Amino acid sequence: MLLYTSFAVDVFHVLVGVLKTLAPFNYYAGWIVACFSLEDQLLITLMKLRLN
């Protein structure tokens, strides 16, 4: 996890916990994410920010 996001696993789980308290999210144009979990969405976002 550290390689892809620069966060330790424990920090990642804390971020997921914080985001779960803020759910549900209002996505653009009422779009609903059905194929990715919240953890996967966060991981993909952090990987994109880190590696791009």
C-alpha positions in Angstrom: 0.0 0.0 0.0 2.8 2.4 0.9 4.3 2.0 -2.6 1.1 3.0 -4.4 -0.4 5.7 -2.1 2.5 6.8 0.2 0.2 6.0 3.1 0.6 3.1 5.5 -2.2 0.5 5.7 -3.4 1.8 9.1 -3.7 5.3 7.8 -5.6 4.1 4.7 -8.1 2.3 6.9 -8.5 5.4 9.0 -9.3 7.4 5.8 -11.8 4.8 4.7 -13.4 5.0 8.1 -13.7 8.8 7.9 -15.2 8.5 4.4 -17.7 5.9 5.5 -19.0 8.4 8.1 -19.5 10.9 5.3 -21.3 8.5 2.9 -23.5 8.5 0.8 -21.9 10.7 -1.7 -23.5 12.8 -4.4 -21.7 12.1 -7.6 -21.8 14.3 -10.7 -25.2 14.1 -12.6 -26.6 11.7 -10.0 -24.2 8.9 -11.1 -24.1 5.9 -8.8 -21.0 3.8 -8.4 -22.1 0.2 -8.4 -19.0 -1.8 -9.4 -16.3 -0.4 -7.0 -16.4 -0.4 -3.2 -15.5 2.8 -1.3 -12.1 1.3 -0.4 -11.4 0.7 -4.1 -12.5 4.2 -5.1 -10.2 5.7 -2.5 -7.3 3.4 -3.5 -7.7 4.3 -7.2 -7.9 8.0 -6.4 -4.8 7.9 -4.2 -2.9 5.8 -6.8 -3.8 8.3 -9.5 -2.6 11.2 -7.4 0.6 9.5 -6.4 1.6 7.9 -9.7 0.4 10.5 -12.3 
